[in-house]
Amino acid sequence: MSTRAESLHAYIRDRRWFGGKGREFTVTDVRRLGAVPGHATSPIVVDLVELTFDDGSGQAETELYQLPMVLVTDPDTRLDHAFVGWWEDPDHGWVHAYDAIHDRSSMTLFLKAFASPPADDAGITFVRVPGHEIDLDAIPAPFSGEQSNSSVLFGDDSVLKVFRKITRGENPDITTHRALTEVGSTHIAALYGWIEARSDDGSPLHLAMLQEFLRTASDGWEIALASVRDLFSEGDLHADEVGGDFAAEAARLGTALAEVHEQLRDAFGVETVKAASVADQMNERLDQAVEVVPELGEHADRLRGAYTALADLGDFPVQRIHGDLHLGQTLRTIKGWKLVDFEGEPAKPLAERMLPDSPWRDVAGMLRSFDYAPHAMARSMPEDDPAVVAQRDHRAEEWAARNKAALLAAYAGDPEVLAGPALTHDEGVQVAAYVADKTVYECVYEARNRPSWLQIPLAAAARVGTP
């Protein structure tokens, strides 16, 4: 590999946002998408790096990663933590390259580009959504702790989410936010703009999105954990007797989800699918999962029973949905609940994530998240007394059941939101099947990433059929 390719390889390999950790790869192509307008002496470029993975089977797989870089003649010690490498750049000669996400002046130019007419030769386009006056003087600050993307906060005004792994075609996070912003949805962070380029075949490459910064936001997962913590600390009190009872919030979240689904139906339309085909896909995923998690085998008949009931429904409607919804994808603000990150399940190909799906998949994701919160909290509080462990397990089940019932009832439009779900037979069948499918996915994920948590979805698999 060239010096440039070697540097890119080493930098990408060690990033938290790199999704191919543990796999051998080579840098097989680097394409310059364009430059950010407005730089003086230090050009800011956006390169698209092609990585090729070879597992030895002869079936090579490629992925594309975006790397915005500021190129300088002399080393900049302020950016040592973001140093990519030193090489002879094809456009600018010998340069020191730094990840531009970590350079304040570079990100300021990114922001200002949203207010400037696009240059004919820029290669990348900054698209602005009307309706909000962007604060172009806001001071940029990169977020820490990111995984698949990188985000930069601009004061109290906006956030730029930079997609690191790039797939040809429109990103559903942008297209969904755009549609919901245009209808004035109050349950999202409004879209202010996005950055795009074109692939060699002319298809769009969505690189980043600029959206509203939710100043008063609190993470939904953390709020739920705090509620569980309050419950566990109260000993014998029931979930509805403690000050941190979450059921009213679960109901508000169910209402918000129902409104977003309705807005997405209006914006993208509704299609129908054959239930038998969906059930076949679920059974296939179960077959694959049992190979990874043999313990799932003892619950396979129960899971397949949920899929069989789904297949008997004939056809049912599908639409644009969130696709990867759980408490960690929600934020609570003083103005209510917000849903974030509409990219869909990251492990799925983009084409599959863009397909319409049942809104009950989103509901199932929330129901499983309500099951995870109390059991995850219980595992974080070591206890040797069997009586205390049993009491926590009982309270965990009670907390999960109460909040699942509240969300389901509110989603279904039942005014008695704490009384339990008011679902039709067909809706109940779909909920059970999608909860089962999500549980199977969780078993595989935990077995590969957090084996100590595997018992949480395995226990859920033993109770499939009771949402």
N, C-alpha and C positions, 0 to 999 in steps of 0.2 A: 504493500500500500504506500501511497505517497505520504509526505509529511502532513499534508492537510487531512487526508483520510484517516491517518493514524490518530491525529489529534481529535478529530470528530468522534472516532470510535471510542477513545478513552473517556471523553467528556460525556457522551450520551450513555455509555455503559454504567456510569456511576451516579446518574441522576435519579432522584426519587420518582420522577414522572415517566421513566423508561419502563415500558410494559413487558420487556423481554428478558428480565433478569434470570440469570442461570442458563441462558441459551447462547450458544456460540453464533456469532454473526460477523459479517464483513460489510464495510461501506462500499457499495457497488456503484453509487452515482451521487453526485451533488449538483443540484440545479438551482441557479440563482433566480428566485421569483421576482425580485425587484429591490428597490431602495426606498427608504422613507424620505419624503421631501423635507427640505428645510435645514439639513445639516450644513455646517460651515466647513470644517477641516477633517472631521471624523465621520466618514460615511456609515450609515446604519443600513445594513442589508438584511434580507430575509432569504435564507437558504433552505431548500427542501432536500433532506438527506435520505437516500434510499438505503435500507439495511436488508441484507439477504441472510436468512437463517437456513442452515442446512443440518438436519438431524441425522444425517448419514443414510437416510432411506432413498436418497436421490430425488426427493420431492422438495425442491427449494421453495421457500416462502419469503415474500418481500413485505416490508412495511415502510411507511414514509413518516419522517419526523421533521417538524419545523424547528428551525433554530434562528431566531433574530439575533444579530450580532452587531456590535459597534467595533469598527476597525480603526486602530490607532497606530501611529508610527512608533511611538515609544511606550514602554510598559507603564501601566497605570496601577500603582500598588493599592489604590482604594478598591480596586475590583479584582484583587487576587483570588477571592473566593468564587469568582465567575469567569476565571481564565479558561478559554477554550483551547488556544494554541497559538503558535507562531509559524507562519508559512508565507509562501509567495502567492498572493491572491491573484486570480486571473484578471481582475479588473483594476486592482489598486496596488500591485506590487507587494513588497514584504511588509506584513502587518502583524500586530498583536491583536488577536480576536477575543472579545469578551461577550458573554451572554448579555444582550441588551436589556433583558428584563430587570437586571440588577443595577442598571445605570440610570440615575435620575434624569439626566439631561436627555438621554435617548427616549425615555418614556414620555417626557414632556413633548417631544416632537411627534411621537405617536399620537398623543391626544390632540395636538394642534392640527394634525393632518385631517382630522374629521371636519375641521372648519375651512379647509383649503380646497380649491378646485383640484381635481385629480390631474396629475401631470400625464401627458400623452405617453411618455416613455418610462413611467414609474414601474409598471409591471404589476403592482398591487394597487387595489382600489379601496379607499376608505368611504364606506357608505353611511350616510347619516339619516336617521329616522326623524322626521319633523315632529315638533311638539315639545321639545325640551331645550332650553338654552344651556349648553354644556359649559361648565366652569373651566375655561382653558388655562386659568392660572393656578388651578389646584395642584398641590404638591404630591408627586407620585411616591408610593411606598409599596414594595412587593410584599405579598402575603407569604408567611412561612408555613411549612407543613403540608404543602400541596401534594397530590398524588399524580393523577393523569394529566392535569393541566397546570398552568401557572397563572396567577392573578395579580393584578396591580391595582391598588386603591388610589384614587385621586381625591384627596381631601375627604369631605363628607358628601361628595356629589356623585361619583360614579366608580365603577369597577370595570377593568378590562380583563376579560378571561381569554388567555392565549391557549389555543388548542395545540398540544405538542404532537400527538399522533394524528396524522392527517389522512383522511380517506377521500378519494375523488367523489364528488357529489355534494349536495347541500347537507349541511349539518342540521339535524332536527332540533338541536338546542336553539339555533337561530330562527329557523322557520316557524317553530312553535311559539317562541317568545314574540316574534313579529306579529303573528296572527292574534295572539292574546293581547298584545299591546294595542293593536289597532282597534280592538273592540272595547278597550278600556277595562280589562280585567283587573280587579283589585287584589288578586291572589298570586301575583307574580311580581318580580322586579322588572320594571318596564325596560324594554329594549331601546337604547339610544342610537345604536349603529353597529356595524360589523366591518371586518376587513376580509377581502377576498382576492383571489388570483385565479388564473386559468391553468388547467393542466394541459399537457401536450395534445390531448384529444379534444380540447375545448370545453370540457366539463368544468364546473366550478370547484374551486378549492376554498373552503371556508377556513380562515386562519384564526379569527378572534372575534369576540363580541363585546361591545361596550354597553353596560346596563346600569340601572339605578342602584345606588348603594343604600342598603336598608340600615339606617343608623341605629334603630332601636331593636334590632333583631336579636333573638335568642334561639339557640339551636334546639329543635324539637326533641331530639334524642336526649340531650342533657336535661331538659325540663322534665321529661318522662322519668329519667333516672332519679332526679331529685324527688319526684312524687313517690317513687318506690322506696327511696331511702327514708322518707318521712314515715311511710307505712311500717317498714321494718323496725324503726326506732320506737314505735308506739306499742310494741308487744301484742296484746290481745285485741286491739281495736281492728275493726273491719275497714275495708278500703273506702267506704263511703262515710267513715266517721273521723278521718284524719283531715287536718287542714290542707294537706297537699293533694287532696283528691283530684285526679286528672280527668274524670269522666266528662265534665262540662267542656274542657278543652278538646277532648276526643270528639265530642259531638260537633263543635265548631269546625274542627278539621274535616269531619265527614261532610258538612254542609259546603265548605270551601271546595272540596274535591268534586262534589256533585256539580257545582257551578262551573268549575273549570272543564269538566267533561262535557257539559252542555255547550259551552263556548267553543270547544274543539269540534264538536259535532256540527255546529253551525258553520265553522270556518273551513273544515276539510271534508265534510260530508260523512255518510255512513255507507258501508258495504255489508254484505253478508258472507258468511263462510259455512261450510259443512261441518257440523259438530263432530262427525265421525273422523274427519281429517285432522282436526285439532286433537282429538283424543288419541289418534294414532301417533302423533308427534309426542304427546305426553308419555305414552307407553314406551316409545323409542328412547326418550330421555331417561326413563326409569331403568330400562334394560342397561343402558350405558352406566348409570349411576351405581347399580348393584355391583358392577365389575370393580368400581372404585371403593364402594362402601358395602361390603358383603352383609353387614348387619341390617341393611335395608331389606334384604331378602325376606325376612320374617314378617315384614309389613307389606310386601308387594301385593298380596291379594286384596288387602284393604284399599291400597292406593289405586289399583286397577279397577276396583269397584266404583270409585269416584269417577274414573275416566269413562267407564262403561255407561254410567248414568248420564254423563255429558253427551256421549255419542248418540244416545237415544233422543236427544232434543231436536234432531233434524238440522235446521239452520238457525244461526243467531247473528245479531248485528255486531260489527266491529268498526273501529274508528281510530283516529289519532289519539294516543294516550301518552302518559308520562313514560311508562315502560320500565322504570327502575325505582319505583316509589317505596320509600320507607321513612321512618322518623328522621333519619339523618339527612333527608332531602327536603326537610320542612324547616321554616323559620317562623317564630312567633314575634310579631311586632305590636306596637300599640294600636295599629289599625287592623289587626287580625292575622290569620295564618297566611303564609306565602309558600308556594311550591317552587323549588329550584332544580336546576340541572336536568333539563329535558332531553339529554342526549340518548336516553335509553340504556339498556344493559350493555356496558362497555365490551363485554366478551363477544357480543354478537356482531357480525358484519354490518356495515352501514345499510346495505340494501335490505337486510332483515329488520333492522331497527326502524326503518321508514315504513314498514308495512303496517296497515291498520290492525288493531288487536282489540280484544274485549276490554272494556273499562273495568271489568271485574278483576283483571290482572293487577291493576293499580290498587284496588280495594284489598285484594289478597296480600299484596306487599305490605300494606299498612297493618292488616290483621296479624301477619307474622311478626312485624316489628313490635307490636304490642305484646306478643308472647316473648320476644327476645328480651325486652327491657327488664322485667322483674327477675328473670332467670340469670341474665348477665350480672345484674346487681348482686344477686345472692352469691354468685361465684366469686365476686370481688370482696366478699366479707367472710373470711375463713372462720369456721366455727366447729368446735369439737363436740359440743353438747348435742346429741341426737334429737332431743326434744326441741331445741332451738332451730335446728336444721329442718325438722318436720314442720314446725310452725311457719318458717319462712316459705317453704315449698307450698304450703296451703295458701298463704297470703299472696304468693306470686300468682298462683292459678286464679285466685279471686280477683286480683288487680287486673290481670289480662282479660278475664272474662267480662268484667264490668266495662272496661274501656273498649273492647271489641264490640260489645253490644251497643254502646253509645255511638260509636262511629257508624256502624251498620244502620242503626235506626235513623240517624240524621241523614246519612247518604240516601236512604230510601224515602226521605221526606216525611217521616213519622214525627208529628209534633211532640209525642211523648218520648223524647230522645233518650231517656235513661231507662225506658221500660223494656228495651230489647228490640231486635230487628223486626221489621214488617215486610219480609221478602215474599215474593211469589215462589211457587214451587220451582220454576225454571231458574229464577235468580239464585235460589238456595243451592241448586245443583251446580251452577256455574261457580259460585263462591267456593264450594267444597272442592271442585276439581282444580281450580286455580290455586287454592291454598295447598292442595296436595302437590301440585307441580312446583310451586315455590319451595315447599319443604324438601323435595327431592334435590333441587338446586342447592339449597343450604347445606344439605348433608355432604354433597361433593365439595362445596367450598370449605366447610369446616374441616373435613378430613385432610384437605390439602394445605390449609393455611392455619387453622386453629384447632388442632385435634382435641384440646381440652374442652372445647365448646360443642363438640359433635353431639353430645347427649341432648342438647336443647332441641335441634330439629328431629333427632331420632324419637324423642318422647312425643313430639308433635305428630310424627308419622303414625304412631300407635293410636292417635285419637282422631285421625282423618275422618271427616264426615260430620264433625261438630265444630263449626267455625268459632 
